[in-house]
Amino acid sequence: MTTMAQGSASMSANSARQFETPCTISVEQSSDHFHAHVDLSDDVEIEPGDKVRVHGDPISIPFGSKAVFERTATVTRAGPVKRALTRLAAYFDLAELYEVSFNAGRIK
């Protein structure tokens, strides 16, 4: 059975892994650029396995324009196991890029 003290300790441990921060979203949709960048305030570093969720309504801008929005984001930190598994998976994903061959012959 979980006591109230254990429940509150679990809540504070979870909230330490998850926090909100302001963010700036830069969106551009044109023939030269098509991107959306999120910059977190307070120099928050995102590490492998961390998740960022930006709050607010979906953003839609007309073609040929760019816009900047101020929002709030929730950052959820990965635990040590999740971080290690993410790094391992990234290594194998990167290794797939090495499996490229070049044919000396012509393309038919």
N, C-alpha and C positions, 0 to 999 in steps of 0.2 A: 504494500500500500504506500502511496506517495503522501508525504506530509506536506503541510503548507510551506515549510522552510525549503524542502527539496524542490517543490514546484516553483518558488520564487527564484531559487538559485538557477534552475533550468531556464527560466525566463530571462534572467540577466545575462546568462551565458549566450543565449540566442540573440539578444539585442546587442551584445558586444560584437557578434559576427555580422550584424545587419544594422545599417545606419542610413540616414537620409542626408543628402547634400544638394545644394543648388547646382544647376548645370546650364550650359549654353548650347543650343543646337543650331548649327549652321547648315542650311539646306540650299542647294542650287540645282536647277533643272534647266539645262540649255543644250545647245548643240555641241558646246565645248566641254561642259562639265555636267555630271549627274552624280551628286553625292549628298550624304547627310552625315555630319560629324558631330559628335557629342564631346564637349569639354567639361570635365567635372571641376567644380570649384575646390579651393583649398588644397590644390596639388595632390589629389587622391591618386595613388598608384594602383592600377589594376594588375593583378597577378594571375597566373594560369589557374583556371577553375572558378574564378570570381564571376559573379553575375551582376549586371547593371540593368535596372528596370526604370525607364523614364516614364513619369506620370503625365497625364493630360490627354487631351483629345488628339486623334490622329492628325498629322500635318499633311496638307495638300497645297501645293503652290502651282500656279499656271506655268506652262512651258515658257522658257526664256527669262525666267526671273530667279532671284535668290532672296532669302530671308533669314533672319536670326530670331530665335525664340528663347525665352528664359523659362526653365521648368525646374522641377524637383526630381531627383533620381534616388532610388534605393539601391545601395550597394550591399550585396551579400557575399561575405568572404568565404572562400572554400576552406575546408579543414585540411589537415596534412595528407590524409589518404586521397581525397579528391584532387588535391593539387598535384600529388605524385602521379596519379593515374592520368591526369590531363597532360602532364609533361611527357609521359610515356607514349600516349596516343599521338601527341604532336610529333614526336620523333619518328614514329612509323608513318604518319601522314607525309612528313617531309621526305622520308626515304622513298616514297612512291614517285616523287618527282625525279629521282635519279634513274628510274627505269625508263629511260628514253634511248631510242636507238636511231642512228642515222644510216640510211641506206645509201651506199655509194652509187647504186644504179639510178636510172632515170625513172621518173614517175610516169606510168602509162595512162 
